[in-house]
Amino acid sequence: MTKIVLHLKASDLHGEFSGWHLEFYRILEALMAAHRIRVESRQRDSDIRIDTRSLHDSRFEDGNLHIIDDRALRAPNVLNAGVAYFWRFWQLDPQGVKAFSSTGDAPYDPDQMPRRRAQSFFDNMHKRYVQSRKSKYAQPGAPQRFPKGAISVFFQGQYPVNSGATSITDIGMLKAVQAGAGDRPILVKPHPLASGIPDIAKALSLAEADSRITVTDANVHDILSASCATVSINSTVALEGFLHRKPAILFGRSDFHHLAGQVRNPQEFETTLSRELERDEGYEQFLAWYFLKMCLPLNSGRLEERVWQIFSKAGFPRSRFT
């Protein structure tokens, strides 16, 4: 009988799908159990890396639906799944997650999202993250103040380069900002998990020679409050910046590029910054469109219906499991 096979990293195979990063699988297992559909977990194959887009074998052609965690593999019988930046919002996508999800190819029109619904969603997210000073990762509690009008630069480590989302390093991005920032302050926050000591040391060295630069591990919301714009490869913090109504400039591939400035060549930064600083609206409708329409909100009353819609498009209607 047809089953669902989850492909997870080894450290996530034990336990009851505990942790925010596995919540969807826990819910999915319960939903499928109600229909007597088997959900099995396996260790994700080591050759399916963050830069793997296709395979040249038939390993998934066994009649089952395979869901691969945190990857961007395009293959028959395969969906990719992962947290969509904010906890409790997920992607279940045939192309990939985050930068590589099919949302990046979807046309966006603000009229797709009613203003009242968008404002309600924005207000709830603002309360959950901005007012409570929370983020995806733990943040310092003590408030810090920074000069207003700063350009905030958020490092992401090697992941975007290794995944193929960009060819620009964090330090290369910072140097591009230096060249185009004018007299604006520059706030640099290394990634709490992914930034290595060499990159932090290089950022501190640049700060010693450039009085505009401050390297800080402050709460992201203190940084965003002082910012005129965020700069990253494709960071969650760009979306958190939208909750502060701050424009975003991205140096890499992204699936939320619809409301952001994209820099493909470092020399484009100054022009892109000037253009994005003129943006003063649209954040409410875009965030609601992205998270409510293009992602799976785990608290939605329509979650099971939407999961089956995705399964059906992948060739796995409910009838195939019975």
KALINHU-V940950 format. One record per helix or strand of 2 or more residues. SS is the DSSP state (A for helix, B for strand). FROM is the first residue (numbers start at 0). TO is the last residue. If there is no record, write none. Layout:
ss = <SS:SS>
from = <FROM:FROM>
to = <TO:TO>
This chain:
ss = <B:A:A:B:B:B:B:A:A:A:A:B:A:A:B:A:B:A:B:A:B:A:B:A:A:B:A:A>
from = <3:9:19:38:64:77:88:97:101:109:114:149:158:169:185:196:212:219:226:235:246:256:260:265:282:295:302:317>
to = <7:11:32:42:68:82:92:99:104:111:130:153:162:179:188:208:214:225:231:242:249:258:261:275:292:296:312:320>
